Amino acid sequence: MKISQSTLDKIEELFKALQYKVRYEKGNFKPGSCLILEAKVVVVNKFATMDVKIAALAEILQQISIDETLLNENQLKFLQSIRN
């Protein structure tokens, strides 16, 4: 997977389509996803490098339950490329 702003944008769009909100916060923590009052939230360190952000978000995509009916054909292809 190419490390670029475009790739990061595509991953963020996947989360948006899956009804997750991606938040970039400062702090010393591991990236992750959680439910806060029924809202699906992914938190990533805003000071992490782009490759770390992409790797963290890709890893979260592999860990969460995904309703593929929420994704269009291009998003499904991109998701498959992340899973491989």
N, CA, C and O atoms as a DFTB+ gen file, in Angstrom:
336 C
 N C O
     1  1       0.840      -1.165       0.000
     2  2       0.000       0.000       0.000
     3  2       0.897       1.244       0.000
     4  3       1.857       1.332       0.764
     5  1       0.574       2.169      -0.843
     6  2       1.362       3.386      -0.996
     7  2       1.116       4.329       0.190
     8  3      -0.023       4.526       0.614
     9  1       2.191       4.900       0.711
    10  2       2.091       5.851       1.820
    11  2       1.929       7.242       1.218
    12  3       2.892       7.832       0.729
    13  1       0.698       7.761       1.256
    14  2       0.441       9.095       0.711
    15  2      -0.807       9.668       1.361
    16  3      -1.574       8.954       2.007
    17  1      -0.996      10.961       1.179
    18  2      -2.196      11.609       1.709
    19  2      -3.440      11.021       1.058
    20  3      -4.483      10.900       1.700
    21  1      -3.330      10.659      -0.204
    22  2      -4.457      10.051      -0.917
    23  2      -4.890       8.739      -0.262
    24  3      -6.084       8.486      -0.108
    25  1      -3.921       7.908       0.121
    26  2      -4.224       6.640       0.786
    27  2      -4.888       6.905       2.133
    28  3      -5.868       6.247       2.482
    29  1      -4.365       7.855       2.883
    30  2      -4.953       8.212       4.172
    31  2      -6.384       8.696       3.982
    32  3      -7.274       8.324       4.747
    33  1      -6.609       9.523       2.967
    34  2      -7.959      10.021       2.678
    35  2      -8.914       8.880       2.350
    36  3     -10.060       8.880       2.800
    37  1      -8.446       7.903       1.565
    38  2      -9.294       6.755       1.202
    39  2      -9.657       5.933       2.433
    40  3     -10.793       5.477       2.562
    41  1      -8.710       5.745       3.327
    42  2      -8.986       4.987       4.546
    43  2      -9.985       5.746       5.414
    44  3     -10.895       5.146       5.987
    45  1      -9.820       7.048       5.511
    46  2     -10.772       7.860       6.282
    47  2     -12.170       7.775       5.682
    48  3     -13.158       7.736       6.416
    49  1     -12.261       7.746       4.348
    50  2     -13.559       7.600       3.684
    51  2     -14.195       6.245       3.981
    52  3     -15.412       6.145       4.131
    53  1     -13.362       5.195       4.067
    54  2     -13.879       3.882       4.448
    55  2     -14.523       3.948       5.834
    56  3     -15.634       3.458       6.036
    57  1     -13.818       4.552       6.775
    58  2     -14.371       4.670       8.123
    59  2     -15.657       5.487       8.127
    60  3     -16.609       5.151       8.832
    61  1     -15.685       6.552       7.347
    62  2     -16.889       7.378       7.267
    63  2     -18.064       6.569       6.724
    64  3     -19.176       6.650       7.247
    65  1     -17.815       5.794       5.679
    66  2     -18.859       4.947       5.098
    67  2     -19.344       3.898       6.096
    68  3     -20.508       3.499       6.075
    69  1     -18.439       3.456       6.969
    70  2     -18.782       2.456       7.991
    71  2     -19.359       3.107       9.249
    72  3     -19.571       2.444      10.265
    73  1     -19.607       4.404       9.165
    74  2     -20.220       5.186      10.241
    75  2     -19.322       5.337      11.464
    76  3     -19.802       5.428      12.594
    77  1     -18.015       5.363      11.222
    78  2     -17.035       5.646      12.272
    79  2     -16.546       7.073      12.103
    80  3     -16.430       7.567      10.981
    81  1     -16.265       7.724      13.196
    82  2     -15.644       9.043      13.160
    83  2     -14.167       8.863      13.494
    84  3     -13.828       8.249      14.505
    85  1     -13.292       9.396      12.649
    86  2     -11.854       9.338      12.889
    87  2     -11.442      10.666      13.523
    88  3     -11.661      11.740      12.961
    89  1     -10.846      10.563      14.699
    90  2     -10.381      11.763      15.408
    91  2      -8.874      11.695      15.579
    92  3      -8.312      10.643      15.884
    93  1      -8.235      12.832      15.377
    94  2      -6.798      12.951      15.581
    95  2      -6.585      13.796      16.826
    96  3      -6.921      14.980      16.852
    97  1      -6.026      13.177      17.853
    98  2      -5.831      13.830      19.149
    99  2      -4.368      13.739      19.543
   100  3      -3.642      12.857      19.085
   101  1      -3.943      14.659      20.397
   102  2      -2.578      14.587      20.899
   103  2      -2.565      13.793      22.194
   104  3      -3.540      13.787      22.946
   105  1      -1.463      13.134      22.439
   106  2      -1.326      12.341      23.648
   107  2      -0.423      11.153      23.416
   108  3      -0.002      10.878      22.292
   109  1      -0.135      10.457      24.491
   110  2       0.717       9.279      24.432
   111  2      -0.175       8.049      24.598
   112  3      -0.408       7.591      25.717
   113  1      -0.666       7.523      23.494
   114  2      -1.581       6.388      23.532
   115  2      -1.443       5.588      22.248
   116  3      -0.883       6.055      21.256
   117  1      -1.972       4.365      22.292
   118  2      -2.014       3.530      21.099
   119  2      -3.303       3.845      20.350
   120  3      -4.344       4.037      20.979
   121  1      -3.258       3.901      19.023
   122  2      -4.486       4.139      18.254
   123  2      -5.467       2.993      18.467
   124  3      -5.065       1.853      18.699
   125  1      -6.754       3.308      18.385
   126  2      -7.742       2.265      18.547
   127  2      -9.134       2.749      18.231
   128  3      -9.339       3.919      17.909
   129  1     -10.084       1.851      18.322
   130  2     -11.481       2.202      18.085
   131  2     -12.274       1.868      19.330
   132  3     -11.898       1.007      20.125
   133  1     -13.387       2.577      19.478
   134  2     -14.248       2.306      20.630
   135  2     -15.644       2.829      20.347
   136  3     -15.868       3.567      19.387
   137  1     -16.564       2.438      21.188
   138  2     -17.920       2.966      21.147
   139  2     -18.075       3.944      22.296
   140  3     -17.829       3.591      23.449
   141  1     -18.478       5.162      21.995
   142  2     -18.742       6.161      23.021
   143  2     -20.191       6.574      22.866
   144  3     -20.558       7.251      21.906
   145  1     -21.013       6.159      23.819
   146  2     -22.440       6.487      23.775
   147  2     -23.040       6.189      22.404
   148  3     -23.658       7.052      21.781
   149  1     -22.851       4.976      21.954
   150  2     -23.380       4.481      20.682
   151  2     -22.674       5.050      19.448
   152  3     -22.992       4.649      18.328
   153  1     -21.737       5.962      19.623
   154  2     -21.000       6.520      18.481
   155  2     -19.722       5.719      18.271
   156  3     -19.008       5.421      19.229
   157  1     -19.438       5.376      17.036
   158  2     -18.231       4.636      16.698
   159  2     -17.116       5.644      16.464
   160  3     -17.225       6.501      15.587
   161  1     -16.043       5.545      17.245
   162  2     -14.959       6.517      17.177
   163  2     -13.625       5.796      17.065
   164  3     -13.375       4.815      17.765
   165  1     -12.770       6.295      16.178
   166  2     -11.399       5.834      16.040
   167  2     -10.516       7.018      16.414
   168  3     -10.696       8.121      15.898
   169  1      -9.562       6.787      17.314
   170  2      -8.676       7.859      17.759
   171  2      -7.247       7.515      17.367
   172  3      -6.758       6.415      17.627
   173  1      -6.584       8.491      16.730
   174  2      -5.215       8.327      16.261
   175  2      -4.412       9.527      16.760
   176  3      -4.927      10.643      16.821
   177  1      -3.156       9.293      17.115
   178  2      -2.285      10.370      17.561
   179  2      -2.029      11.331      16.399
   180  3      -1.527      10.925      15.351
   181  1      -2.372      12.589      16.586
   182  2      -2.237      13.558      15.499
   183  2      -0.791      13.881      15.155
   184  3      -0.514      14.403      14.075
   185  1       0.135      13.577      16.058
   186  2       1.543      13.858      15.797
   187  2       2.284      12.658      15.201
   188  3       3.486      12.740      14.947
   189  1       1.584      11.554      14.978
   190  2       2.210      10.384      14.359
   191  2       2.525      10.697      12.897
   192  3       1.868      11.530      12.273
   193  1       3.526      10.025      12.367
   194  2       3.858      10.207      10.957
   195  2       2.757       9.587      10.096
   196  3       1.969       8.772      10.577
   197  1       2.710       9.975       8.836
   198  2       1.664       9.488       7.946
   199  2       1.683       7.967       7.832
   200  3       0.624       7.339       7.818
   201  1       2.874       7.361       7.749
   202  2       2.925       5.907       7.619
   203  2       2.391       5.221       8.878
   204  3       1.770       4.162       8.780
   205  1       2.622       5.802      10.056
   206  2       2.101       5.231      11.295
   207  2       0.577       5.380      11.338
   208  3      -0.122       4.460      11.763
   209  1       0.066       6.521      10.904
   210  2      -1.391       6.732      10.873
   211  2      -2.059       5.717       9.951
   212  3      -3.060       5.099      10.314
   213  1      -1.491       5.550       8.750
   214  2      -2.063       4.615       7.779
   215  2      -2.007       3.188       8.313
   216  3      -2.986       2.447       8.218
   217  1      -0.872       2.807       8.871
   218  2      -0.734       1.440       9.412
   219  2      -1.714       1.207      10.557
   220  3      -2.321       0.140      10.645
   221  1      -1.872       2.194      11.433
   222  2      -2.782       2.048      12.569
   223  2      -4.229       1.927      12.096
   224  3      -4.973       1.071      12.574
   225  1      -4.622       2.781      11.160
   226  2      -6.000       2.726      10.658
   227  2      -6.258       1.431       9.894
   228  3      -7.342       0.858       9.997
   229  1      -5.271       0.966       9.128
   230  2      -5.422      -0.299       8.400
   231  2      -5.564      -1.459       9.373
   232  3      -6.361      -2.369       9.143
   233  1      -4.800      -1.434      10.455
   234  2      -4.893      -2.491      11.459
   235  2      -6.267      -2.490      12.132
   236  3      -6.845      -3.550      12.377
   237  1      -6.779      -1.312      12.426
   238  2      -8.111      -1.212      13.035
   239  2      -9.164      -1.760      12.076
   240  3     -10.096      -2.443      12.503
   241  1      -9.024      -1.465      10.788
   242  2      -9.979      -1.993       9.802
   243  2      -9.993      -3.513       9.798
   244  3     -11.029      -4.124       9.532
   245  1      -8.867      -4.122      10.087
   246  2      -8.813      -5.583      10.117
   247  2      -9.408      -6.155      11.403
   248  3      -9.759      -7.334      11.452
   249  1      -9.521      -5.337      12.433
   250  2     -10.002      -5.816      13.735
   251  2     -11.494      -5.613      13.950
   252  3     -12.112      -6.361      14.706
   253  1     -12.081      -4.619      13.303
   254  2     -13.480      -4.306      13.566
   255  2     -14.405      -5.124      12.674
   256  3     -13.996      -5.638      11.633
   257  1     -15.631      -5.230      13.093
   258  2     -16.657      -5.892      12.297
   259  2     -17.106      -4.920      11.207
   260  3     -17.448      -3.773      11.496
   261  1     -17.104      -5.379       9.961
   262  2     -17.407      -4.492       8.835
   263  2     -18.650      -4.974       8.107
   264  3     -18.735      -6.126       7.682
   265  1     -19.611      -4.069       7.972
   266  2     -20.816      -4.328       7.185
   267  2     -20.519      -3.879       5.758
   268  3     -20.625      -2.694       5.440
   269  1     -20.150      -4.818       4.907
   270  2     -19.722      -4.495       3.547
   271  2     -20.841      -3.914       2.696
   272  3     -20.565      -3.335       1.646
   273  1     -22.085      -4.049       3.113
   274  2     -23.200      -3.468       2.351
   275  2     -23.178      -1.935       2.412
   276  3     -23.842      -1.274       1.614
   277  1     -22.420      -1.373       3.350
   278  2     -22.315       0.085       3.466
   279  2     -21.298       0.673       2.489
   280  3     -21.219       1.891       2.329
   281  1     -20.518      -0.196       1.836
   282  2     -19.425       0.263       0.974
   283  2     -19.778       0.134      -0.497
   284  3     -20.496      -0.780      -0.902
   285  1     -19.258       1.071      -1.295
   286  2     -19.445       0.956      -2.742
   287  2     -18.366       0.031      -3.314
   288  3     -17.501      -0.453      -2.584
   289  1     -18.425      -0.203      -4.605
   290  2     -17.517      -1.164      -5.239
   291  2     -16.047      -0.763      -5.090
   292  3     -15.199      -1.605      -4.792
   293  1     -15.750       0.517      -5.295
   294  2     -14.360       0.981      -5.164
   295  2     -13.860       0.841      -3.731
   296  3     -12.710       0.463      -3.506
   297  1     -14.718       1.145      -2.766
   298  2     -14.330       1.015      -1.361
   299  2     -14.090      -0.444      -0.997
   300  3     -13.170      -0.751      -0.238
   301  1     -14.910      -1.346      -1.534
   302  2     -14.709      -2.774      -1.283
   303  2     -13.375      -3.255      -1.845
   304  3     -12.673      -4.030      -1.195
   305  1     -13.023      -2.805      -3.042
   306  2     -11.736      -3.178      -3.643
   307  2     -10.583      -2.660      -2.794
   308  3      -9.607      -3.372      -2.557
   309  1     -10.701      -1.419      -2.338
   310  2      -9.650      -0.826      -1.514
   311  2      -9.533      -1.581      -0.182
   312  3      -8.428      -1.830       0.301
   313  1     -10.670      -1.938       0.401
   314  2     -10.673      -2.699       1.647
   315  2      -9.984      -4.048       1.448
   316  3      -9.220      -4.481       2.310
   317  1     -10.242      -4.716       0.328
   318  2      -9.588      -5.988       0.035
   319  2      -8.081      -5.822      -0.091
   320  3      -7.320      -6.684       0.348
   321  1      -7.646      -4.708      -0.695
   322  2      -6.212      -4.470      -0.823
   323  2      -5.567      -4.244       0.545
   324  3      -4.413      -4.616       0.753
   325  1      -6.300      -3.643       1.469
   326  2      -5.781      -3.449       2.825
   327  2      -5.694      -4.783       3.557
   328  3      -4.732      -5.043       4.281
   329  1      -6.696      -5.618       3.366
   330  2      -6.720      -6.917       4.065
   331  2      -5.619      -7.843       3.561
   332  3      -5.189      -8.732       4.295
   333  1      -5.157      -7.658       2.334
   334  2      -4.113      -8.531       1.764
   335  2      -2.790      -7.945       1.997
   336  3      -1.779      -8.523       1.597
